[in-house]
Amino acid sequence: MGSRWRQLQCLLQVLRPEVRLLPANCKWRNPVRFWHHSAVNYRQPPAGNGPARGKSGAGTLSSWGTEDNEDGDLMDNDDDEEEDEDDDLDVGDNLLEESRLPLVTLETQRVFIVHPAVKWGPDKPKLTTAELQLAEAVTLINTLQNWTVIDKIILPIQIPDKKFIFHKGNFQLLTEKIKKLPFLSSVFVNVEMLSPVTKKELEKAWGVNVFDRYNIVLHIFQCNAQTKEAKLQIALAELPLLRTNVRNEVAQLDQQRGGSRYIMGSGETFMEIQLRLLKEKEIKIRKALRKIKKNRRLLRKQRNKSEFPIISVMGYTNCGKTTLIKALTGDAKLQPRDQLFATLDITAHAGYLPSRLTVLYVDTIGFLSQLPHNLVESFSATLEDVAFSDLIVHVRDVSHPETSLQKKTVLSVLKNLNIPNHLLESIIEVHNKVDLVDRYQPKEQNAIITSALLGHGLKELKEEIEARVLKGTGKKIMTIKINLSGPQLRSVTTTHQLWLENHAN
């Protein structure tokens, strides 16, 4: 494998397409990679009055997946082909190390948000408005540290133009507005995913980076990822974007240099090598994730042996899931955050029902509308634990104007996860944040009204959870009189506490 990197290194002395990156204003050192041709530049303010100019030249394809040692020689980061199966988790560590790239950073991002509002037809969104969609786009940007929305606009369109999305008149007005914005560094087009051709043409016309929801959400995921599994899943979701950008960059180089070039008689073009390396990376990521998945199955078996019911708490992002679990369990370690995608990793927290039956509340990743299939699919492994739950609690933020659309989004994702029918039919719907709605009355029957922040409705919710759990698991509540001074009570209490300490988290 090392020889292939050296061949690629020699070629890159001639072919060095620039790799520009999103600002790495997050703890994880592997931010989203956005590849651009050299025609795209940032319009920067004078020194000290705005975002700092990024230093170019370091983040190139030649540095992808490699590191230099102290002598300046190329080091091979790939795992040995004869690696033992027990070292799969180490492979995951190495993959995360491989992903480090020298960053072309900007201290801040000043963003102009453009929302294309489809006026009619099958693409016109339902259960929402253009204003609400724009507001969610603003929230996405504000979730990122040091990102600022300097302006925003809604542009109505009938049928999206294949090349520019917007038709000639609106596109010209939009371009003039963008050119006049001071210290602008990027434009966020609030669509699910831009085609490579559209993205390239927009950047060429506007002279700044152009992002879509896929780019922004992926970057938020990277900033919030804490566990190895979450980071590997994000790396997997990033690969389709990298493949597309490789094809675009190489196609542009071929046009400039008169056709494809082969590397040292290997019979492979530059693009074929890049795509093969990405494929090898994907295989390693999936292998590491399979190992983690196997460990999760073992953990599930241990929990099943304990016979403690598992309650999966799900909902749209920032609906108050973590706050509700904290209120139900009294777990002081939980620190809810008022931001999108604050939770990316599944965690379990022990709590008691009115009968003192111990249950495990599982906190899951929040959902978002208009997410590309690749991104949802990458996190399906994390969400598979939901299918093995005894009960699902669907938390809704009823103070949000798009609460109906959010419910539709969550239920759609649950159906795509192949959740058993008996779980889907027994979902408890919790209407949270009722303290923000004056005299709230639910439209849905059997909905539980709560304010997790103020503690309202928790008693009724626990009683409903207990009733559903007893019905679903066949458990029964029995009252047994025992001598409080006997040794049997101490034994039960000690065993119970030891299990909670070892398995709850």
Secondary structure, DSSP 8 states (H G I E B T S, - for coil): -HHHHHHHHHHTTT---BEEE----SSSS---EEE--TT------STTSS------SSSBGGGTTEEE-TTS-EEE-S--TT--GGGHHHHHHHHHHHT-------S-EEEEEEEEEE-SSTTS-SSS-HHHHHHHHHHHHHHSTTEEEEEEEEEEESS-BTTTBS-HHHHHHHHHHHHHSTT--EEEE-SS---HHHHHHHHHHHSSEEE-HHHHHHHHHHHH--SHHHHHHHHHHHHHHHHHHHHHHHHHHHHHHTS--BSTTSS-BHHHHHHHHHHHHHHHHHHHHHHHHHHHHHHHHHHHHHT--EEEEEEBTTSSHHHHHHHHH--TT----SSTT---S-EEEEEE-TT--EEEEEE---B-SS--HHHHHHTHHHHGGGGG-SEEEEEEETTSTTHHHHHHHHHHHHHHTT--HHHHHT-EEEEE-GGGSTT---SSTT-EE-BTTTTBTHHHHHHHHHHHHHHHH----------TTSHHHHHHHHHHHHHHHHH--
